[in-house]
Amino acid sequence: MAQVASLHGMPPARRADPDLAEVLRALRESQGRSQEAVAHAAGIAVNSLRRIEYGESNPTWSTVRALAAALDISLAELGRQIDTRAA
């Protein structure tokens, strides 16, 4: 019988970053774009973008990069906006 790895000792799952969620949503809305349009431009599923915007999911780095490109914002500016909101 195969041994199942214990979940004890594993680090807790990280919660989604609410500042990232708020900034992405605000950027999209300020551009008058739908979740569908931005998700399509970023090459991700609409449900994935919804979960990110609602703070239910932590996107991968490649997803953050794709969303920044789809929203026509540099990663540096995205980071500044997140830092400003978090302060």
C-alpha positions as CSV (number, residue, x, y, z in Angstrom):
1,M,0.0,0.0,0.0
2,A,1.4,3.4,-0.9
3,Q,2.1,5.7,1.9
4,V,0.2,9.0,2.0
5,A,2.1,12.1,3.0
6,S,1.0,13.7,6.2
7,L,-0.4,17.2,6.1
8,H,1.1,17.9,9.5
9,G,4.0,20.2,9.4
10,M,3.0,21.7,6.1
11,P,2.9,25.5,6.0
12,P,-0.6,27.0,6.0
13,A,-2.0,28.0,2.6
14,R,-1.4,31.7,1.9
15,R,-4.4,33.9,1.6
16,A,-5.0,35.9,-1.5
17,D,-3.6,39.5,-1.4
18,P,-6.6,41.8,-1.0
19,D,-4.6,44.8,-2.2
20,L,-3.7,43.0,-5.5
21,A,-7.4,42.1,-5.9
22,E,-8.6,45.7,-5.4
23,V,-6.0,47.2,-7.7
24,L,-6.6,44.8,-10.5
25,R,-10.4,45.4,-10.2
26,A,-10.0,49.2,-10.0
27,L,-7.7,49.2,-13.1
28,R,-10.1,47.1,-15.1
29,E,-13.1,49.2,-14.1
30,S,-11.3,52.5,-14.8
31,Q,-10.7,51.3,-18.3
32,G,-14.4,50.4,-18.7
33,R,-13.5,46.8,-19.5
34,S,-15.4,43.7,-18.6
35,Q,-13.9,40.7,-16.8
36,E,-14.4,38.7,-19.9
37,A,-12.4,41.1,-22.1
38,V,-9.5,41.3,-19.7
39,A,-9.4,37.6,-19.1
40,H,-9.4,36.9,-22.8
41,A,-6.6,39.5,-23.4
42,A,-4.6,37.9,-20.6
43,G,-5.2,34.3,-21.8
44,I,-6.9,33.2,-18.6
45,A,-10.3,31.8,-17.7
46,V,-13.0,34.4,-16.8
47,N,-13.6,32.5,-13.6
48,S,-9.9,32.7,-12.7
49,L,-10.0,36.5,-13.0
50,R,-13.2,36.7,-10.9
51,R,-11.6,34.7,-8.2
52,I,-8.5,36.9,-8.2
53,E,-10.6,40.1,-8.1
54,Y,-12.7,38.8,-5.3
55,G,-9.6,37.9,-3.3
56,E,-10.4,34.2,-3.4
57,S,-7.3,33.1,-5.4
58,N,-3.6,33.8,-5.4
59,P,-2.5,34.2,-9.1
60,T,0.8,32.8,-10.3
61,W,3.5,35.2,-11.3
62,S,2.9,34.5,-14.9
63,T,-0.8,35.3,-14.4
64,V,0.1,38.6,-12.8
65,R,2.4,39.4,-15.7
66,A,-0.3,38.5,-18.2
67,L,-2.9,40.6,-16.4
68,A,-0.6,43.6,-16.2
69,A,0.0,43.4,-20.0
70,A,-3.7,43.0,-20.7
71,L,-4.4,46.1,-18.6
72,D,-1.5,48.0,-20.3
73,I,0.3,48.7,-17.0
74,S,3.9,47.9,-16.1
75,L,4.7,45.5,-13.3
76,A,6.5,48.4,-11.5
77,E,3.4,50.6,-11.7
78,L,1.2,47.7,-10.6
79,G,3.5,47.2,-7.6
80,R,3.4,50.9,-6.7
81,Q,-0.4,50.9,-6.8
82,I,-0.5,47.9,-4.6
83,D,2.0,49.4,-2.1
84,T,0.1,52.7,-2.0
85,R,-3.2,50.8,-1.2
86,A,-1.5,48.7,1.4
87,A,0.0,51.7,3.2
